[in-house]
Amino acid sequence: MKVLGVILIVVGLLALIYGGIQYTSREKVVDLGPLQVTATQKKNIPLPPIAGGIALVAGVALVVAGRKKP
């Protein structure tokens, strides 16, 4: 449970700091035999801040729950 809690804390912090996931994709624009033209585009998958906060709180709860053993 501690490992999952730490992972959720890291993911929650990254979601709050960056606000989303950015990635780059290459697309073929023109393909005329030996001549090929590609375009590189940066795309963004937005993550709402509430999702980062929920992941952060859940991660802290799992770490605390994993610490308490009878």
N, C-alpha and C positions, 0 to 999 in steps of 0.2 A: 504494500500500500504506500510505503514511503516513496518508492521509485515513481509510481504513477503520480503521486502528489507533487514531487519535484518537477516532473515533466509538465504537469498542468500549470505550475507556477511559472516556469520558463515560457511556455506558450502564451500564457496570459500577459506576462510582462512584454513579450515581443509584440503581441497584438495591440497593447496599449501604446507602445512606443512608436511602432511603424504604421499602425492603422490599416494594415492590409498586407497582402502578399504580392510582390512584383516579380514578373518573369518576362523573358524575352523570347519572341517567336520569330522564326524566319519563314517567309512565304514566297513561293515562286510567283513572280509577276508575269514574266514573259519567257516562253520556251520556244525558240525558233531554231531547231536543230542544234548546232554547236553553240549558239548564243543563248545564254540563260541570264535572266535578271532576277535577283531576289531582293526582297525588302525586309528589313529588320524592324519589328515593332515591339515596343514595351507595353505590356498589358498589366493591369492591376486588378486584383480581387480584393475589394474592400471588406474589412472586418469591422463590425460595429464595436464601439468601445465597451458596450454592455457585455458582449461576449468575452472580451478580454478580462473584464472585471469578474465575471462569473467563473471563468477558468482559474483566475488567481485565487478567489475565495475558496473554491472547491479544492484546489491544490493545498492551500494552507490547512483546510479542514482535514484532508487525508493525512497530511504529515503529522498533525496534532493527534489524530485518532490512532495512527500507527505508533506513536510514541507511548501512549497509555496502554500498558499491558498489566493485567491482574496478577 
